[in-house]
């Protein structure tokens, strides 16, 4: 990684702009996740207020980032993490009434051309180093299992028990976090929650939901639950809590 150097969005307006473009492109296909209440209310403001925590892995030859990582300082009890996850981190970080003792990791975004090269693990280490630099206890992360979308109707507890032929965690992104020194704490059953009118989901998916039920969505980890009587579709995404000591 000697060709690359870690910088932050605070280093220049150009880097901030490039980082935002990478993040938006990486998550564009899952844009419905932008509609959690926490994301809508606090996310962008938190990133701007904590620009020195928004990491960019910059190619020194081009001056352009090849990956970005988002985290925010917050107050938490490593031994008592809630069933909520990503939304909880954002809401908790927005509350400035308590002393911060940890970093909450929110996302690592890597363009397809740079995936599979160990870049994401470099970003994980960047979070840990930043926590140490800031004198914090460590990092918590509600990790989004990357292959769970291929098994949307499998409960997260069952999925977590799966192993590959070598006896390792089945999910490649969970394996990466484990290999990077992370410890699985427990599932975050309600990590990201999106509740919107059925019309929202029909517009997003390009399909009609004429009856109640559970329906798989491209890229989603669990099905969306459509309730025709209420006129609402609910998506409740589970993640996996990881903890890293600084």
Residue pairs with C-beta under 8 A, 6 or more apart in sequence:
1 57
1 118
1 122
3 59
3 60
3 61
4 57
4 58
4 59
4 60
4 66
4 122
5 57
5 58
5 60
6 55
6 56
6 57
6 58
6 122
6 126
6 129
7 15
7 55
7 56
7 58
7 65
8 15
8 51
8 52
8 53
8 54
8 55
8 56
9 15
9 16
9 19
9 47
9 51
9 52
9 54
9 56
10 16
10 51
10 52
10 54
11 56
15 56
15 58
15 65
16 51
16 54
18 56
18 64
18 65
19 54
19 56
19 65
19 68
22 65
22 67
22 68
22 109
22 111
23 68
23 70
23 107
23 109
25 109
25 111
26 109
26 110
26 111
27 33
27 34
27 107
27 109
29 218
29 219
30 219
30 220
31 204
32 194
32 196
32 200
32 201
32 204
32 217
32 235
33 39
33 192
33 194
33 237
34 40
34 43
35 194
35 196
35 200
36 86
36 87
36 192
36 193
36 194
37 87
37 193
38 86
38 87
38 88
38 90
38 91
39 87
39 90
39 192
41 94
42 90
42 91
42 93
42 94
43 90
43 106
45 94
46 72
46 90
46 93
46 94
47 54
47 70
47 72
50 71
50 72
50 73
50 93
53 70
53 71
53 72
53 73
53 103
53 130
54 68
54 69
54 70
54 71
55 68
55 69
55 70
55 71
55 123
55 126
55 127
55 130
56 65
56 67
56 68
57 65
57 66
57 67
57 68
57 69
57 119
57 122
57 123
57 126
58 64
58 65
58 66
59 65
59 66
66 110
66 111
66 114
66 119
67 108
67 109
67 110
67 111
67 114
67 119
67 120
67 122
67 123
68 108
68 109
68 123
69 105
69 107
69 108
69 109
69 123
69 124
69 126
69 127
70 105
70 106
70 107
70 108
70 109
71 103
71 104
71 105
71 106
71 127
71 130
71 139
72 89
72 90
72 93
72 103
72 104
72 106
73 93
73 100
73 102
73 103
73 104
73 134
73 136
74 89
74 92
74 93
74 100
74 102
74 103
74 104
75 92
75 95
75 98
75 99
75 100
75 101
75 102
76 92
76 101
76 102
76 104
76 140
78 102
78 137
78 138
78 140
78 185
78 243
81 140
81 185
81 186
81 188
81 241
81 243
82 88
82 188
83 187
83 188
83 189
83 190
84 188
84 190
84 191
85 142
85 188
85 190
85 191
85 192
85 238
85 239
85 241
86 106
86 142
86 188
86 191
86 192
86 239
87 190
87 191
87 192
87 193
88 142
88 188
88 191
89 104
89 106
89 140
89 142
90 106
92 104
93 104
100 136
101 136
101 137
102 131
102 136
102 137
102 138
102 139
102 140
103 127
103 130
103 131
103 134
103 136
103 138
103 139
103 140
104 139
104 140
104 141
105 124
105 127
105 139
105 140
105 141
105 142
108 120
108 123
108 124
110 119
110 120
110 123
120 173
120 176
121 176
121 179
121 180
124 176
124 177
124 180
124 182
124 244
125 180
127 139
127 141
127 244
128 138
128 139
128 181
128 244
128 246
131 137
131 138
131 139
131 244
131 246
132 246
136 246
137 245
137 246
138 243
138 244
138 245
138 246
139 243
139 244
139 246
140 185
140 241
140 242
140 243
140 244
141 177
141 182
141 241
141 242
141 243
141 244
142 188
142 191
142 239
142 240
142 241
142 242
143 173
143 174
143 177
143 182
143 239
143 240
143 241
143 242
144 173
144 191
144 221
144 237
144 239
145 156
145 159
145 171
145 173
145 174
145 221
145 239
145 240
146 171
146 172
146 173
147 170
147 171
147 172
147 173
148 154
148 156
148 159
148 171
148 221
149 218
149 219
149 220
149 221
151 159
152 216
152 217
152 220
152 221
152 222
152 223
153 214
153 216
153 222
153 223
156 187
156 189
156 221
156 238
156 240
157 187
159 170
159 171
160 169
160 174
160 184
160 187
160 240
162 169
162 170
162 171
163 169
163 170
164 170
168 175
168 178
169 175
169 178
174 184
174 240
177 242
178 184
180 244
181 244
182 242
182 243
182 244
183 242
183 243
183 244
184 240
184 241
184 242
185 241
185 242
185 243
186 240
186 241
187 238
187 239
187 240
187 241
188 238
188 239
188 240
188 241
189 236
189 238
190 236
190 238
191 237
191 238
191 239
192 235
192 236
192 237
192 239
193 234
193 235
193 236
193 237
194 234
194 235
195 232
195 233
195 234
195 235
196 232
196 233
197 231
197 232
197 233
198 209
198 226
198 228
198 231
198 232
198 233
200 233
201 209
201 224
201 226
201 233
202 208
202 209
205 217
205 218
209 215
209 226
209 228
209 233
210 228
211 226
211 228
212 226
212 227
212 228
212 229
213 225
213 226
214 223
214 224
214 225
214 226
215 223
215 224
215 226
216 223
217 223
217 224
217 235
220 235
220 237
221 237
221 238
222 235
222 236
222 237
222 238
224 233
224 234
224 235
225 233
225 234
225 235
225 236
226 232
226 233
227 233
227 234
